[in-house]
Amino acid sequence: MGAGRYELEVRQHLNGPKTYCVPGREPDTADTLESHGLIKQEGKHIVVLKPDDLRVIAWQLGANEYCRAHGMPLPFPDLADVQVTEGH
């Protein structure tokens, strides 16, 4: 399976980690993704119901960035090696 290329919007906050979102949308939260049936929150655990959905991938990348910036374990280690290229 070849590597895919997806377009995401990257937002850098002044004193925080980057967030990712689908162009034209605000970054998703666990609550917004759950309300659309893309993930399910079970206590402190997240079950990803639609792993190929671009909104889910953007949210997972953002969660990893947040944890990386705060020295916490990555919640989605399978995406740790995803290459993000900024700009065109």
C-alpha positions in Angstrom: 0.0 0.0 0.0 1.5 3.3 -1.1 1.7 6.4 1.1 -1.3 8.7 0.7 -1.2 12.5 0.6 -3.9 14.5 2.4 -4.4 18.2 2.8 -4.8 19.5 6.3 -4.7 23.0 7.7 -2.1 23.5 10.4 -2.6 26.1 13.1 0.2 27.1 15.3 -0.9 28.7 18.6 1.4 31.3 20.1 2.2 29.3 23.3 1.0 25.9 22.4 1.3 22.9 20.1 0.1 22.8 16.5 -3.4 21.7 15.8 -4.6 20.1 12.6 -8.0 20.3 10.9 -9.7 19.7 7.6 -9.5 22.9 5.5 -12.4 25.2 6.1 -13.3 23.6 9.4 -12.4 24.3 13.0 -10.3 21.7 14.8 -12.4 18.8 16.1 -12.6 17.8 19.7 -13.3 14.3 21.1 -16.9 15.5 21.7 -17.5 16.7 18.2 -16.0 13.5 16.7 -18.1 11.3 19.0 -21.3 13.2 18.2 -20.7 12.4 14.5 -20.0 8.7 15.2 -16.3 8.8 14.3 -15.0 7.8 17.8 -16.4 6.6 21.1 -15.2 7.7 24.4 -15.1 4.9 27.1 -13.9 6.5 30.3 -10.3 7.6 29.6 -10.1 5.4 26.5 -10.9 6.3 23.0 -12.2 3.8 20.5 -11.7 5.0 16.9 -14.6 3.9 14.8 -13.6 5.5 11.5 -9.7 5.4 11.4 -9.6 6.5 7.8 -11.7 9.6 8.3 -9.5 12.8 7.7 -11.1 14.6 10.7 -10.1 11.7 13.0 -6.6 11.7 11.6 -6.2 15.4 12.1 -7.5 15.2 15.6 -5.1 12.3 16.4 -2.1 14.2 15.0 -3.1 17.2 17.2 -3.5 15.0 20.3 0.0 13.6 19.7 1.4 17.1 19.2 -0.2 18.2 22.5 1.2 15.3 24.4 4.7 15.6 22.8 4.8 19.3 23.8 3.9 18.4 27.4 6.3 15.4 27.7 3.4 12.9 27.9 3.1 9.5 26.2 1.6 9.7 22.7 -2.0 8.6 22.7 -1.8 7.5 19.1 1.7 6.0 18.7 0.8 4.4 15.4 0.8 7.9 13.9 4.1 8.9 15.5 5.9 8.4 12.2 3.5 10.3 10.0 5.4 12.9 8.0 3.7 16.4 8.0 5.0 18.8 5.3 3.9 22.4 5.7 3.4 24.6 2.7 3.1 23.7 -0.9 
